[in-house]
């Protein structure tokens, strides 16, 4: 399974950040919850810009967790929660 991440990402109702991956050339949307950004990455705000900043600063770690989850779930859309980061 080939997984590549694009630069597309956006805040969704200030509760999570959605970001796009291509799994075998098929677009798949993933997201990381505000709870994960707060507890795992030290984000303290609830604004879209705060969430996007936390996402951008930790993107490699978030993409690594998403790649692992995508490999396990057959390339389906997913939302990362705090427990998805070890």
HELIX and SHEET records of a PDB file:
HELIX    1   1 UNK A   34  UNK A   41  1                                   8    
HELIX    2   2 UNK A   48  UNK A   57  1                                  10    
HELIX    3   3 UNK A   59  UNK A   73  1                                  15    
HELIX    4   4 UNK A   82  UNK A   84  5                                   3    
SHEET    1   A 4 UNK A   3  UNK A  12  0                                        
SHEET    2   A 4 UNK A  16  UNK A  23 -1                                        
SHEET    3   A 4 UNK A  26  UNK A  33 -1                                        
SHEET    4   A 4 UNK A  78  UNK A  80  1                                        
END                                                                             
